[in-house]
Amino acid sequence: MKASNWIYIIALAGLCVAPTQAGYRSVEQKDEKKSADHAVAKKQSRPSVQCRKKNGAKLDMGRGFAQATLQRNEEVELSWTKPGLTPNDSVFAYTVHGGRINGEITTTLKPDDTGTVTFRFKIGPWPGNYPIIFRCAGREEVVEFWVESSSQSGGAQ
């Protein structure tokens, strides 16, 4: 009985140290290179942005990286339209350097049937840029407002 145990141990040890081809080099490599679907951003339509000031003036900020100049402490109504959004989607919006979206620093907005979210944005009292970041469907979009240092309406100098 003891001799048969030794035979099993030796046989098992031999199997454990038997040379095998495993690892990176033994995997068959294809010559063609393809990008993974998840790593390639699908071409999507850029959002459009419209801004309405309290005096009724409209700023059509266009598509893509939108920028507009406002006065200190100015409040505007913003309509951000992203093609393909549905009322079931959520848009997470937040400010980076100040300002408030519907009185908050961060908020979740629901689009209407046209893929548009509408909200109030109040810019801060200091000169500089005030970006708003919109995050939805795995992407981020930026709308940026500027307050020039020569702006005199409200706020500290």
C-alpha positions as CSV (number, residue, x, y, z in Angstrom):
1,M,0.0,0.0,0.0
2,K,2.8,2.4,0.8
3,A,4.6,1.7,-2.4
4,S,1.4,2.5,-4.5
5,N,1.1,5.8,-2.7
6,W,4.6,6.7,-3.8
7,I,3.8,5.8,-7.3
8,Y,0.8,8.2,-7.3
9,I,2.9,11.0,-5.8
10,I,5.7,10.6,-8.4
11,A,3.2,10.4,-11.2
12,L,1.4,13.5,-9.9
13,A,4.7,15.4,-9.5
14,G,5.6,14.5,-13.1
15,L,2.4,15.9,-14.4
16,C,2.9,19.1,-12.5
17,V,6.3,19.8,-13.9
18,A,5.7,18.5,-17.4
19,P,6.5,21.2,-20.0
20,T,3.5,22.9,-21.4
21,Q,3.0,25.7,-24.0
22,A,1.0,28.3,-22.2
23,G,0.9,32.0,-22.0
24,Y,1.1,34.9,-24.4
25,R,3.2,33.3,-27.1
26,S,1.0,30.3,-27.5
27,V,-2.1,32.3,-28.3
28,E,-2.7,32.5,-32.0
29,Q,-2.2,36.1,-33.2
30,K,-4.0,37.6,-36.2
31,D,-2.1,40.0,-38.4
32,E,-5.0,42.4,-38.8
33,K,-5.6,45.0,-36.1
34,K,-9.2,46.0,-35.2
35,S,-10.4,48.5,-32.7
36,A,-12.7,47.3,-30.0
37,D,-16.2,48.6,-30.5
38,H,-16.3,50.1,-27.0
39,A,-13.0,51.9,-27.5
40,V,-14.1,53.8,-30.7
41,A,-16.4,56.7,-30.1
42,K,-19.3,56.7,-32.5
43,K,-19.7,59.9,-34.4
44,Q,-22.6,61.7,-32.8
45,S,-24.3,64.9,-33.5
46,R,-23.1,67.8,-31.5
47,P,-25.6,69.5,-29.2
48,S,-27.0,72.9,-30.0
49,V,-27.3,75.7,-27.3
50,Q,-29.6,78.6,-27.1
51,C,-29.4,81.2,-24.4
52,R,-32.1,83.8,-23.5
53,K,-31.2,86.8,-21.4
54,K,-33.7,88.4,-19.0
55,N,-34.2,91.3,-21.3
56,G,-35.4,88.8,-24.0
57,A,-32.3,88.9,-26.1
58,K,-31.3,85.6,-27.6
59,L,-27.8,84.2,-28.0
60,D,-27.6,81.3,-30.4
61,M,-24.4,79.7,-29.2
62,G,-24.4,77.2,-32.0
63,R,-23.1,73.6,-31.9
64,G,-20.0,72.1,-30.3
65,F,-17.9,74.0,-27.8
66,A,-20.2,76.9,-27.1
67,Q,-19.0,80.1,-25.6
68,A,-20.8,83.4,-24.6
69,T,-19.9,86.5,-22.6
70,L,-22.2,87.6,-19.8
71,Q,-22.2,90.2,-17.1
72,R,-21.4,89.5,-13.5
73,N,-24.3,87.8,-11.6
74,E,-26.4,87.7,-14.8
75,E,-29.0,85.0,-15.0
76,V,-30.0,83.4,-18.3
77,E,-32.3,80.6,-19.5
78,L,-30.5,78.0,-21.4
79,S,-31.9,75.4,-23.8
80,W,-29.4,72.5,-24.6
81,T,-30.5,70.2,-27.3
82,K,-28.8,66.8,-27.9
83,P,-30.1,64.8,-30.8
84,G,-31.1,61.3,-29.8
85,L,-32.0,62.0,-26.2
86,T,-35.4,60.8,-25.1
87,P,-37.5,61.7,-22.0
88,N,-36.3,58.5,-20.4
89,D,-32.7,59.7,-20.5
90,S,-31.0,61.7,-17.8
91,V,-28.5,64.5,-18.2
92,F,-26.2,65.2,-15.3
93,A,-25.1,68.9,-15.3
94,Y,-22.6,70.5,-13.1
95,T,-20.6,73.8,-12.9
96,V,-16.8,73.8,-12.5
97,H,-15.8,77.4,-11.5
98,G,-19.0,78.7,-10.0
99,G,-22.4,79.7,-11.1
100,R,-25.6,77.9,-10.4
101,I,-27.9,75.7,-12.4
102,N,-31.5,76.1,-11.2
103,G,-29.9,77.3,-7.9
104,E,-27.6,74.3,-7.6
105,I,-24.0,73.4,-8.4
106,T,-25.0,69.9,-9.7
107,T,-28.3,68.7,-11.0
108,T,-30.0,66.0,-13.0
109,L,-32.1,67.2,-15.9
110,K,-34.7,65.4,-18.0
111,P,-35.0,66.1,-21.7
112,D,-38.3,66.7,-23.4
113,D,-39.5,64.9,-26.6
114,T,-37.1,66.9,-28.7
115,G,-34.0,66.0,-26.6
116,T,-33.9,69.5,-25.1
117,V,-33.2,70.4,-21.5
118,T,-34.1,73.9,-20.4
119,F,-32.9,75.5,-17.1
120,R,-31.7,78.7,-15.5
121,F,-28.0,79.5,-15.1
122,K,-26.8,82.3,-12.9
123,I,-23.2,83.2,-13.4
124,G,-20.9,84.2,-10.5
125,P,-19.7,87.6,-9.4
126,W,-16.0,87.2,-10.5
127,P,-14.3,87.7,-13.9
128,G,-13.3,84.5,-15.7
129,N,-14.8,81.4,-17.3
130,Y,-17.8,79.5,-16.0
131,P,-18.1,76.1,-17.7
132,I,-21.1,73.9,-17.5
133,I,-20.5,70.2,-18.1
134,F,-23.3,68.0,-19.4
135,R,-22.8,64.2,-19.0
136,C,-25.1,61.8,-20.8
137,A,-24.9,58.6,-22.8
138,G,-21.2,58.2,-21.8
139,R,-20.1,61.5,-23.2
140,E,-19.4,65.0,-21.8
141,E,-20.2,68.3,-23.5
142,V,-19.2,71.7,-22.4
143,V,-20.9,75.1,-22.6
144,E,-18.7,78.0,-21.4
145,F,-19.6,81.5,-20.3
146,W,-17.2,84.3,-19.7
147,V,-17.3,87.3,-17.5
148,E,-14.8,89.9,-18.6
149,S,-12.8,91.8,-16.0
150,S,-14.2,95.1,-17.3
151,S,-17.8,93.9,-16.5
152,Q,-19.3,96.3,-14.0
153,S,-22.8,95.0,-13.2
154,G,-22.7,93.7,-9.6
155,G,-20.1,91.7,-7.7
156,A,-16.9,92.8,-6.1
157,Q,-14.2,94.5,-8.1
